Amino acid sequence: MKLRRDSTRLIYEILSLAGSGVSRYRLMCGVNLSFPLADNYISFLSGKGHLKLAPDDDGITRYMITAKGERLLRFLREIQDELDGLFLVAQQPSLSPINRVQLRNVDENVDKAIGWR
């Protein structure tokens, strides 16, 4: 069974790619998003000050990560490190109702940590 990526994972991937400067097309391909979905994430991250537009010498507009974006990326890396293996546990069919509640609480805590709730 293939797991879907959540918003935090997509943001993590976008910010990781933008570290060296990336075009919108390369970002879409690198993160494997459709144009409308990539545009939503890029607009959100740009509006929050995590990405900035920077034209290069060839006249191509590239998205670069800002200092604020680097901070968010560090937080997301820390969260990812803490949650490694979580989804392997979540796939087991014998997951008890108590563990499901604990997993839901982890999701809520992650959202709070990055300011989405």
C-alpha positions as MATLAB code, in Angstrom:
seq = 'MKLRRDSTRLIYEILSLAGSGVSRYRLMCGVNLSFPLADNYISFLSGKGHLKLAPDDDGITRYMITAKGERLLRFLREIQDELDGLFLVAQQPSLSPINRVQLRNVDENVDKAIGWR';
ca = [
       0.000    0.000    0.000;
       1.418    3.372   -1.020;
       1.090    6.144    1.559;
       0.009    9.625    0.556;
       2.212   12.511    1.585;
       0.777   14.991    4.016;
       1.168   18.765    3.792;
       4.143   18.881    6.115;
       5.999   16.320    3.997;
       5.287   18.278    0.810;
       6.447   21.521    2.438;
       9.577   19.748    3.652;
      10.330   18.524    0.118;
       9.667   21.931   -1.458;
      11.897   23.764    1.014;
      14.624   21.152    0.590;
      14.625   21.638   -3.186;
      14.543   25.431   -2.922;
      17.775   25.487   -0.931;
      19.877   25.812   -4.069;
      17.335   27.812   -6.065;
      14.862   26.063   -8.293;
      12.469   26.980  -11.094;
       8.756   26.361  -10.715;
       8.961   23.563  -13.283;
      11.863   21.804  -11.515;
      10.048   22.188   -8.224;
       6.885   20.601   -9.663;
       8.870   17.694  -11.128;
      11.118   17.261   -8.095;
       8.223   17.084   -5.651;
       5.911   15.365   -8.151;
       3.007   17.798   -7.899;
       0.525   19.037  -10.465;
       0.817   22.687  -11.498;
      -2.246   23.869   -9.518;
      -1.178   22.043   -6.370;
       2.428   23.229   -6.675;
       1.158   26.772   -7.232;
      -0.913   26.579   -4.029;
       2.067   25.449   -1.961;
       4.459   27.953   -3.559;
       2.000   30.803   -3.006;
       1.460   29.761    0.600;
       5.195   29.464    1.344;
       6.005   32.718   -0.471;
       3.210   34.545    1.338;
       4.526   33.340    4.693;
       8.059   34.456    3.816;
       9.583   30.976    3.523;
      10.357   31.294   -0.203;
      11.444   34.272   -2.293;
      11.732   34.869   -6.011;
      15.240   35.485   -7.287;
      15.951   35.951  -11.015;
      19.248   34.411  -12.109;
      21.688   35.561  -14.801;
      19.800   33.616  -17.490;
      16.577   35.495  -16.738;
      14.929   32.443  -15.184;
      13.017   33.166  -12.017;
      14.032   30.800   -9.278;
      12.540   30.125   -5.891;
      15.030   30.388   -3.054;
      14.562   29.456    0.570;
      14.702   32.371    3.022;
      16.151   32.402    6.537;
      12.609   31.916    7.843;
      12.189   28.969    5.455;
      15.463   27.446    6.623;
      14.208   27.661   10.203;
      10.965   25.890    9.254;
      12.940   23.257    7.345;
      15.086   22.577   10.429;
      11.913   22.171   12.529;
      10.396   19.818    9.968;
      13.612   17.757    9.883;
      13.528   17.441   13.668;
       9.895   16.378   13.562;
      10.624   13.895   10.777;
      13.507   12.429   12.789;
      11.220   12.007   15.802;
       8.464   10.373   13.758;
      10.637    7.960   11.766;
       8.983    4.575   11.805;
       5.581    5.926   12.845;
       3.882    5.021    9.596;
       5.255    1.500    9.669;
       3.477    1.060   12.995;
       0.323    2.732   11.658;
       0.069    0.195    8.812;
      -0.146   -2.794   11.127;
      -3.705   -4.162   11.216;
      -3.513   -4.872   14.959;
      -3.345   -1.187   15.913;
      -5.477   -0.751   19.004;
      -8.004    2.112   19.398;
      -5.778    3.648   22.085;
      -2.818    3.752   19.665;
      -5.026    5.373   17.017;
      -5.878    8.149   19.482;
      -2.181    8.573   20.288;
      -1.360    8.869   16.569;
      -4.103   11.480   16.161;
      -2.596   13.418   19.090;
       0.821   13.308   17.409;
      -0.712   14.827   14.244;
      -2.334   17.595   16.283;
       0.930   18.323   18.130;
       2.839   18.534   14.840;
       0.260   20.978   13.461;
       0.547   23.097   16.609;
       4.356   23.038   16.478;
       4.404   24.578   13.020;
       1.560   26.984   13.761;
      -1.292   25.475   11.742;
      -3.667   25.187   14.691;
];
